[in-house]
Amino acid sequence: MSFRNDRVRVVSVWPLPQMPEQELANEVQNFLKLPIVQQNLLKFDLSLANGALDETLQSLGIQKPKLNCVVIVEAETYEKINEIVRDPAFQKIFQGAGQHGHMDINSNVCFSADFMTGIDK
């Protein structure tokens, strides 16, 4: 098994957005409908902590996460992701989410990542 070189990945971890789940789903759909996103992304994953294993994880000494929303995007190149970030329509959605308190932009962690897939059934 080796690190993949056919695509790149960016991982972003946030505090859970302060908005109803359906409103969040609508915001994500607005983002995914952007032409630049349709053109440049290969994959978009959103994971929200649900607490189903909190008790089990706490028994191992693992505390509840403060950052509990994970976004993973994949593209052919980092330039494709840069094109999305520079797009005015993306910037409007991103800045609007921060201004309306839906995302705490100052509390996120975001990084590019090399990755390998060990199991994918």
N, C-alpha and C positions, 0 to 999 in steps of 0.2 A: 504494500500500500504506500502511496506517495501523495504529496501535495498536488492539488489540481492546478493545471496551467491553462485550461481551456476557458476559464472565467475568473472574474475577481469578485470579492465580497466586501461589503461594508456592513458592520454591525453597530447598532445604536441601542442603548439601554436607557430607559426613562422612568421617572415615577409614573404610575398609572394616571392616564389623562382624567381630569376632573370633568367628566361629561357622561351623559347616558350612553350605554353601549350602542344603541341604534344611531345616535348622533355621531359617535366615533366611526361606525361602519360607513356612514354617509361621507364623512370627511376623507376616509381612506379611499372610497370609490371615486370621489372627486379628484384625488391625487392620481389614482390609477388610470383615469380616463384622459389625463393630459397626453396630447400627441407625443411629446418628447419622452414621456415615461413609457408609452406603448412602443415607441421606436427603440428605446435604449435598454430597458430592463429585460433580463431573462427570467428573473424570479423576484418575488416580493413575499416575505413571510412576516406576519404579525403574531406575536404571542403575548397574552395577558395572563399574569399570575391569577390563579383561581382558588388557592388555598387548600386544594384537595389533599395535599400531602404535608401540610404544615406540621401536624402532630408527629408524623413519622420522621420528618426531617429534623424537627426540634429535638426528638429523642436521640439524634446523632450529634446534637450540639450545634446544628445549623440554625441560625436565626432567620426570622422572616425578612425578606429582602425589602430594602427601601426603594430600590429601582426594580420595578416589576412589570415593565412593558418592554419587549424586545422586538426590534425591527431588523430584519436581515434582507438586504437587497443584493442581487447578483447581476452582473453585466459582462459583456465580452472584454471590456477594458475599463481602467479607471477614467479615461477620457470620456467615455460614455456617461459615467456618473457625474463627472464635472459638467458636462453639457446640461444635465438635468438641473443641477444646483444653480447654474448660471441663468437658466430659463426664467424670464419674468413671471410666467404663470405659476411656476413652482414656488418662486420667492414670495409671491402674493399669498399662496396657501400656507406656506411655512410661517411667514411672519404673522399672518392673521391668527393662526392657531396659538402662537405665543402671546399675542396681544389680548386674546380673549380668555386667557388663562387655561386653555385646553392642554398646553404642554408647558412644562417648566424647563425652558431652554437652558437655564443656568445650572440645572441639576442633571443634565444628560451626560452620558459617556458615549462617544462615537469613535470608531476606528476602522481602518481598512485591515483586512485579515487574510492571511494565507490559510487554506483549509484543505482537509482531506475528508472523504466520506468513508466511514468504516462499514456501516450497514445502511442499506437503502432498499427496503422491501417493497 
